[in-house]
Amino acid sequence: MPTSKNKKRGEPIPKHFQSPEEAGQFWDSHDSADYEKDMVDVECEIDIKRRAFLVPLDRDLYRKVQSSARKSGVSAETLLNMWILEKAS
């Protein structure tokens, strides 16, 4: 029984998508399992140069940081990184 995801089974994969959104819309309504014959194995290397570390903040404290960041014209992430760098130096 077809699901809503693979209701368009058999429709060919477009050779090119006009945008990432168009590709997302296609794959939101199609099941990749229906296209296994069209897929090829690939090898790739991923070199992660940046890591993000999640640090929990109190909600009220974060709101204060957001407000200060807006006044400074930067993101809350940037402002926090600047403050931590100042204190850590």
N, CA, C and O atoms as a MOPAC input file, in Angstrom:
PM7 MOZYME 1SCF
protein

 N      0.84500 1    -1.18200 1     0.00000 1
 C      0.00000 1     0.00000 1     0.00000 1
 C      0.88400 1     1.23600 1     0.00000 1
 O      1.70300 1     1.39000 1     0.90700 1
 N      0.75200 1     2.13000 1    -0.98700 1
 C      1.61300 1     3.30600 1    -1.06300 1
 C      1.32000 1     4.27300 1     0.08100 1
 O      0.17400 1     4.46700 1     0.48700 1
 N      2.39300 1     4.86700 1     0.58200 1
 C      2.24700 1     5.89200 1     1.60800 1
 C      2.18900 1     7.24500 1     0.92600 1
 O      2.42500 1     7.34700 1    -0.27800 1
 N      1.87500 1     8.28200 1     1.68600 1
 C      1.83400 1     9.61500 1     1.08900 1
 C      3.21600 1    10.02300 1     0.58400 1
 O      3.33400 1    10.80700 1    -0.35700 1
 N      4.27100 1     9.48200 1     1.22300 1
 C      5.63900 1     9.83900 1     0.82700 1
 C      5.96600 1     9.28600 1    -0.56300 1
 O      6.62400 1     9.96000 1    -1.35500 1
 N      5.50800 1     8.05700 1    -0.86500 1
 C      5.88700 1     7.47500 1    -2.15000 1
 C      4.71600 1     7.40200 1    -3.11800 1
 O      4.68100 1     6.52600 1    -3.98200 1
 N      3.75600 1     8.31300 1    -2.98400 1
 C      2.59700 1     8.30300 1    -3.85400 1
 C      2.97000 1     8.60300 1    -5.30700 1
 O      2.19000 1     8.31000 1    -6.21200 1
 N      4.13300 1     9.17600 1    -5.53900 1
 C      4.55900 1     9.52500 1    -6.89500 1
 C      5.59700 1     8.53800 1    -7.40500 1
 O      6.47900 1     8.91200 1    -8.17900 1
 N      5.50300 1     7.29600 1    -6.98600 1
 C      6.44700 1     6.25100 1    -7.36600 1
 C      6.58800 1     6.19700 1    -8.89500 1
 O      5.60100 1     6.27800 1    -9.62600 1
 N      7.79500 1     6.06300 1    -9.34300 1
 C      8.03900 1     5.91500 1   -10.76800 1
 C      8.33500 1     7.21600 1   -11.48100 1
 O      8.85400 1     7.19500 1   -12.59700 1
 N      8.02400 1     8.33900 1   -10.87700 1
 C      8.34300 1     9.61700 1   -11.50100 1
 C      9.86300 1     9.76700 1   -11.52200 1
 O     10.50600 1     9.58100 1   -10.48900 1
 N     10.45300 1    10.09800 1   -12.67400 1
 C     11.92300 1    10.18500 1   -12.72000 1
 C     12.46500 1    11.33400 1   -11.87100 1
 O     11.80400 1    12.35300 1   -11.67100 1
 N     13.67900 1    11.13800 1   -11.38400 1
 C     14.35400 1    12.20000 1   -10.63300 1
 C     14.77000 1    13.27300 1   -11.64100 1
 O     15.38700 1    12.94900 1   -12.65500 1
 N     14.44900 1    14.53100 1   -11.38500 1
 C     14.88900 1    15.58900 1   -12.30500 1
 C     16.41500 1    15.60100 1   -12.42600 1
 O     17.12000 1    15.33700 1   -11.45200 1
 N     16.91800 1    15.90600 1   -13.61400 1
 C     18.36900 1    15.96600 1   -13.82000 1
 C     18.97300 1    17.12100 1   -13.02000 1
 O     20.09300 1    17.00700 1   -12.52000 1
 N     18.24500 1    18.22500 1   -12.89800 1
 C     18.71200 1    19.39900 1   -12.15400 1
 C     17.53500 1    19.99900 1   -11.39600 1
 O     16.40800 1    20.03000 1   -11.89100 1
 N     17.81000 1    20.46500 1   -10.21200 1
 C     16.81400 1    21.19900 1    -9.44900 1
 C     17.16900 1    22.67400 1    -9.53700 1
 O     18.34800 1    23.02800 1    -9.55800 1
 N     16.16700 1    23.53100 1    -9.58700 1
 C     16.40500 1    24.96900 1    -9.69600 1
 C     16.88600 1    25.58000 1    -8.38300 1
 O     17.49600 1    26.65000 1    -8.37200 1
 N     16.60600 1    24.88900 1    -7.27500 1
 C     16.97700 1    25.43300 1    -5.96400 1
 C     16.98100 1    24.29700 1    -4.94700 1
 O     16.41700 1    23.23200 1    -5.20000 1
 N     17.61700 1    24.52200 1    -3.79800 1
 C     17.54800 1    23.51700 1    -2.73400 1
 C     16.10100 1    23.27100 1    -2.28900 1
 O     15.74300 1    22.15200 1    -1.92000 1
 N     15.27800 1    24.31700 1    -2.32600 1
 C     13.87600 1    24.17200 1    -1.93700 1
 C     13.15000 1    23.22000 1    -2.88300 1
 O     12.35200 1    22.39300 1    -2.44200 1
 N     13.42600 1    23.33800 1    -4.19100 1
 C     12.79800 1    22.45500 1    -5.17100 1
 C     13.22000 1    21.00300 1    -4.93300 1
 O     12.39600 1    20.09400 1    -5.02800 1
 N     14.48400 1    20.78900 1    -4.62800 1
 C     14.95200 1    19.43400 1    -4.31800 1
 C     14.26000 1    18.91900 1    -3.06400 1
 O     13.85300 1    17.75800 1    -3.01000 1
 N     14.12700 1    19.77300 1    -2.06100 1
 C     13.46000 1    19.38500 1    -0.82700 1
 C     12.00500 1    19.01000 1    -1.06200 1
 O     11.51000 1    18.03700 1    -0.49200 1
 N     11.32200 1    19.77700 1    -1.90000 1
 C      9.92500 1    19.47000 1    -2.20500 1
 C      9.81200 1    18.12300 1    -2.90800 1
 O      8.90000 1    17.34300 1    -2.62900 1
 N     10.74900 1    17.85100 1    -3.82700 1
 C     10.72500 1    16.56100 1    -4.52900 1
 C     10.89100 1    15.42200 1    -3.54000 1
 O     10.10100 1    14.47700 1    -3.53600 1
 N     11.92000 1    15.50700 1    -2.69600 1
 C     12.20100 1    14.39200 1    -1.78300 1
 C     11.21600 1    14.32200 1    -0.62600 1
 O     11.09300 1    13.27300 1     0.00700 1
 N     10.50900 1    15.41000 1    -0.33300 1
 C      9.44700 1    15.36000 1     0.67200 1
 C      8.26200 1    14.53100 1     0.18900 1
 O      7.50100 1    13.99300 1     0.99300 1
 N      8.11200 1    14.43400 1    -1.12900 1
 C      6.96400 1    13.71400 1    -1.67700 1
 C      7.36500 1    12.42100 1    -2.38800 1
 O      6.53200 1    11.79500 1    -3.04200 1
 N      8.62300 1    12.01700 1    -2.26800 1
 C      9.11400 1    10.79100 1    -2.90200 1
 C      9.93900 1     9.99800 1    -1.89100 1
 O     10.53600 1    10.57200 1    -0.98000 1
 N      9.96800 1     8.71200 1    -2.05400 1
 C     10.72300 1     7.83000 1    -1.16300 1
 C     12.00100 1     7.40600 1    -1.87400 1
 O     11.95000 1     6.80500 1    -2.94700 1
 N     13.14800 1     7.71700 1    -1.27500 1
 C     14.43100 1     7.38400 1    -1.91700 1
 C     14.57300 1     5.88300 1    -2.15100 1
 O     15.31600 1     5.46700 1    -3.04100 1
 N     13.87200 1     5.06500 1    -1.36600 1
 C     13.93900 1     3.60900 1    -1.56700 1
 C     13.39600 1     3.22100 1    -2.93500 1
 O     13.77100 1     2.18200 1    -3.47800 1
 N     12.52100 1     4.04200 1    -3.49500 1
 C     11.98000 1     3.76500 1    -4.82800 1
 C     12.98400 1     4.06800 1    -5.93100 1
 O     12.73800 1     3.75500 1    -7.09600 1
 N     14.11500 1     4.67500 1    -5.57600 1
 C     15.10000 1     5.10500 1    -6.57500 1
 C     16.45900 1     4.45200 1    -6.36400 1
 O     17.46600 1     4.95100 1    -6.86700 1
 N     16.50400 1     3.35100 1    -5.63300 1
 C     17.78300 1     2.69400 1    -5.34700 1
 C     18.53500 1     2.32100 1    -6.62400 1
 O     19.76400 1     2.38600 1    -6.65500 1
 N     17.82100 1     1.93400 1    -7.66400 1
 C     18.48300 1     1.54600 1    -8.92400 1
 C     19.19300 1     2.73200 1    -9.58500 1
 O     20.09200 1     2.53900 1   -10.40300 1
 N     18.79600 1     3.94100 1    -9.23600 1
 C     19.40200 1     5.14800 1    -9.81200 1
 C     20.57200 1     5.67000 1    -8.98000 1
 O     21.25900 1     6.60300 1    -9.39500 1
 N     20.79900 1     5.08300 1    -7.82600 1
 C     21.82900 1     5.59300 1    -6.91600 1
 C     23.15400 1     4.88300 1    -7.13500 1
 O     23.20500 1     3.71700 1    -7.52700 1
 N     24.22900 1     5.62600 1    -6.86900 1
 C     25.57700 1     5.05800 1    -6.96700 1
 C     26.29400 1     5.29500 1    -5.64100 1
 O     26.06600 1     6.29300 1    -4.95700 1
 N     27.15900 1     4.35600 1    -5.30200 1
 C     27.96600 1     4.52900 1    -4.09700 1
 C     29.03800 1     5.57400 1    -4.36300 1
 O     29.60900 1     5.62500 1    -5.45200 1
 N     29.30500 1     6.39300 1    -3.38000 1
 C     30.37000 1     7.39000 1    -3.48400 1
 C     31.20500 1     7.35100 1    -2.22100 1
 O     30.72800 1     6.96800 1    -1.15300 1
 N     32.44300 1     7.74700 1    -2.35600 1
 C     33.32500 1     7.89500 1    -1.20000 1
 C     33.64200 1     9.36600 1    -1.06300 1
 O     33.85900 1    10.06600 1    -2.05200 1
 N     33.66500 1     9.82400 1     0.16800 1
 C     34.01500 1    11.22000 1     0.39200 1
 C     34.69300 1    11.34700 1     1.73900 1
 O     34.52000 1    10.51600 1     2.63000 1
 N     35.46300 1    12.40100 1     1.86000 1
 C     36.11300 1    12.71400 1     3.12200 1
 C     35.51600 1    14.01000 1     3.63800 1
 O     35.27100 1    14.94800 1     2.87900 1
 N     35.29100 1    14.04300 1     4.91500 1
 C     34.75900 1    15.24300 1     5.54100 1
 C     35.78100 1    15.73100 1     6.55200 1
 O     36.16700 1    15.00800 1     7.47000 1
 N     36.20400 1    16.95700 1     6.36700 1
 C     37.18300 1    17.55700 1     7.25400 1
 C     36.46700 1    18.61900 1     8.08800 1
 O     36.25300 1    19.74000 1     7.62500 1
 N     36.10300 1    18.26400 1     9.30200 1
 C     35.39000 1    19.19400 1    10.16400 1
 C     36.40100 1    20.16400 1    10.76700 1
 O     37.28700 1    19.77700 1    11.52900 1
 N     36.24500 1    21.41300 1    10.41100 1
 C     37.18600 1    22.42800 1    10.88700 1
 C     36.59900 1    23.22900 1    12.04500 1
 O     37.33200 1    23.91100 1    12.76200 1
 N     35.29700 1    23.15200 1    12.22800 1
 C     34.67600 1    23.93900 1    13.27900 1
 C     33.71100 1    23.05200 1    14.05800 1
 O     33.00000 1    22.22800 1    13.48200 1
 N     33.70100 1    23.22600 1    15.31900 1
 C     32.77400 1    22.48600 1    16.17300 1
 C     31.94300 1    23.47000 1    16.95400 1
 O     32.40400 1    24.55700 1    17.30300 1
 N     30.73600 1    23.08900 1    17.21900 1
 C     29.86300 1    23.89300 1    18.06300 1
 C     29.64700 1    23.13600 1    19.36100 1
 O     29.42700 1    21.92400 1    19.35600 1
 N     29.70900 1    23.84100 1    20.44600 1
 C     29.48600 1    23.24800 1    21.75200 1
 C     28.23500 1    23.89200 1    22.34500 1
 O     28.12700 1    25.11500 1    22.42700 1
 N     27.32100 1    23.06800 1    22.74300 1
 C     26.07400 1    23.57100 1    23.30100 1
 C     26.23800 1    23.76800 1    24.80300 1
 O     26.63300 1    22.85600 1    25.52900 1
 N     25.93100 1    24.96000 1    25.24300 1
 C     26.04200 1    25.28700 1    26.65600 1
 C     24.68000 1    25.80300 1    27.11500 1
 O     24.19800 1    26.81000 1    26.59700 1
 N     24.05900 1    25.13300 1    28.07100 1
 C     22.73600 1    25.59500 1    28.52500 1
 C     22.83900 1    26.92700 1    29.25800 1
 O     23.73700 1    27.14100 1    30.07300 1
 N     21.89800 1    27.81700 1    28.94700 1
 C     21.81600 1    29.10400 1    29.62700 1
 C     20.42000 1    29.26300 1    30.20400 1
 O     19.44000 1    28.77600 1    29.64100 1
 N     20.34700 1    29.93700 1    31.31100 1
 C     19.07000 1    30.29900 1    31.88400 1
 C     18.30600 1    31.15900 1    30.86900 1
 O     18.90700 1    32.00600 1    30.20700 1
 N     17.01100 1    30.95600 1    30.74100 1
 C     16.19500 1    31.67400 1    29.75300 1
 C     16.30900 1    33.18500 1    29.90600 1
 O     16.48600 1    33.89400 1    28.91500 1
 N     16.21100 1    33.68100 1    31.12400 1
 C     16.28900 1    35.13500 1    31.33900 1
 C     17.66600 1    35.67600 1    30.97700 1
 O     17.77900 1    36.76300 1    30.41100 1
 N     18.70300 1    34.92700 1    31.29800 1
 C     20.05900 1    35.34000 1    30.94500 1
 C     20.21700 1    35.39700 1    29.42500 1
 O     20.80900 1    36.33600 1    28.89300 1
 N     19.69100 1    34.39600 1    28.73600 1
 C     19.80100 1    34.39500 1    27.27300 1
 C     19.06500 1    35.58400 1    26.67100 1
 O     19.54500 1    36.19000 1    25.71300 1
 N     17.90500 1    35.92200 1    27.22200 1
 C     17.16900 1    37.09000 1    26.71300 1
 C     17.97600 1    38.37100 1    26.88800 1
 O     17.95400 1    39.24700 1    26.02300 1
 N     18.68600 1    38.47900 1    28.00400 1
 C     19.54300 1    39.64600 1    28.21900 1
 C     20.68700 1    39.67900 1    27.20900 1
 O     21.03800 1    40.73700 1    26.68600 1
 N     21.25900 1    38.51400 1    26.94400 1
 C     22.33700 1    38.42900 1    25.94700 1
 C     21.79900 1    38.82400 1    24.57300 1
 O     22.44500 1    39.58000 1    23.84700 1
 N     20.62200 1    38.31700 1    24.21600 1
 C     20.02600 1    38.67400 1    22.91900 1
 C     19.81700 1    40.17500 1    22.80300 1
 O     20.10600 1    40.76600 1    21.76200 1
 N     19.32200 1    40.78800 1    23.85400 1
 C     19.08500 1    42.22900 1    23.84800 1
 C     20.39300 1    42.99100 1    23.66100 1
 O     20.46400 1    43.92200 1    22.85900 1
 N     21.42300 1    42.59500 1    24.39700 1
 C     22.73700 1    43.24600 1    24.26100 1
 C     23.30500 1    43.04100 1    22.86300 1
 O     23.90600 1    43.94800 1    22.28700 1
 N     23.11500 1    41.86300 1    22.33100 1
 C     23.63700 1    41.56200 1    20.99500 1
 C     22.95300 1    42.43000 1    19.94400 1
 O     23.61400 1    42.97200 1    19.05700 1
 N     21.62400 1    42.56200 1    20.04200 1
 C     20.89500 1    43.41800 1    19.09000 1
 C     21.41700 1    44.84500 1    19.14300 1
 O     21.63000 1    45.47300 1    18.10600 1
 N     21.62100 1    45.35400 1    20.34500 1
 C     22.13000 1    46.72700 1    20.51000 1
 C     23.51800 1    46.87600 1    19.91000 1
 O     23.87900 1    47.94900 1    19.42500 1
 N     24.30500 1    45.78900 1    19.94400 1
 C     25.66600 1    45.81400 1    19.39900 1
 C     25.70200 1    45.48000 1    17.91000 1
 O     26.74300 1    45.60800 1    17.26500 1
 N     24.56800 1    45.05300 1    17.37100 1
 C     24.50500 1    44.72500 1    15.94800 1
 C     25.17400 1    43.40700 1    15.58800 1
 O     25.63900 1    43.22400 1    14.46300 1
 N     25.22100 1    42.49000 1    16.55200 1
 C     25.80900 1    41.17000 1    16.28600 1
 C     24.84500 1    40.09900 1    16.78500 1
 O     23.87000 1    40.40200 1    17.47400 1
 N     25.12200 1    38.85600 1    16.43700 1
 C     24.29500 1    37.76000 1    16.92800 1
 C     24.65000 1    37.46400 1    18.38600 1
 O     25.72700 1    37.82000 1    18.86600 1
 N     23.72600 1    36.81000 1    19.07200 1
 C     23.99000 1    36.40400 1    20.45000 1
 C     25.19800 1    35.47100 1    20.50400 1
 O     26.00700 1    35.55600 1    21.42700 1
 N     25.32100 1    34.59100 1    19.53000 1
 C     26.46500 1    33.67000 1    19.48000 1
 C     27.78100 1    34.43600 1    19.38600 1
 O     28.73700 1    34.13500 1    20.10100 1
 N     27.82100 1    35.42500 1    18.50300 1
 C     29.04300 1    36.21900 1    18.33500 1
 C     29.37400 1    36.97100 1    19.61100 1
 O     30.52600 1    36.99200 1    20.04500 1
 N     28.36100 1    37.59400 1    20.21700 1
 C     28.59900 1    38.35300 1    21.44000 1
 C     29.11400 1    37.44400 1    22.55800 1
 O     30.06700 1    37.79800 1    23.25100 1
 N     28.49900 1    36.28900 1    22.73600 1
 C     28.96800 1    35.35700 1    23.76400 1
 C     30.39700 1    34.90400 1    23.50200 1
 O     31.20000 1    34.81700 1    24.43000 1
 N     30.71900 1    34.61500 1    22.24500 1
 C     32.09000 1    34.22200 1    21.91700 1
 C     33.07500 1    35.33900 1    22.23400 1
 O     34.16500 1    35.07900 1    22.74500 1
 N     32.70000 1    36.58200 1    21.93600 1
 C     33.58500 1    37.71400 1    22.23800 1
 C     33.79300 1    37.85300 1    23.74400 1
 O     34.91800 1    38.04800 1    24.20500 1
 N     32.69500 1    37.75100 1    24.51500 1
 C     32.80200 1    37.87600 1    25.96800 1
 C     33.65000 1    36.75700 1    26.57000 1
 O     34.49300 1    37.00000 1    27.43400 1
 N     33.42000 1    35.54500 1    26.11000 1
 C     34.19000 1    34.41300 1    26.65600 1
 C     35.66100 1    34.54500 1    26.28800 1
 O     36.52800 1    34.24400 1    27.10800 1
 N     35.95900 1    34.99100 1    25.07100 1
 C     37.34500 1    35.18200 1    24.65800 1
 C     38.02400 1    36.24200 1    25.53800 1
 O     39.17300 1    36.07200 1    25.94600 1
 N     37.30500 1    37.33800 1    25.82800 1
 C     37.86500 1    38.37700 1    26.71000 1
 C     38.19500 1    37.80900 1    28.09000 1
 O     39.26900 1    38.07300 1    28.62900 1
 N     37.29100 1    37.04400 1    28.65300 1
 C     37.49800 1    36.48700 1    30.00000 1
 C     38.55500 1    35.39200 1    30.01200 1
 O     39.26500 1    35.22000 1    31.00300 1
 N     38.65900 1    34.65600 1    28.91700 1
 C     39.59700 1    33.54300 1    28.88000 1
 C     41.03200 1    33.99700 1    28.57600 1
 O     41.98400 1    33.24800 1    28.79000 1
 N     41.17300 1    35.21200 1    28.08200 1
 C     42.51200 1    35.70500 1    27.71000 1
 C     43.28900 1    36.19600 1    28.90300 1
 O     44.42800 1    36.64000 1    28.75800 1

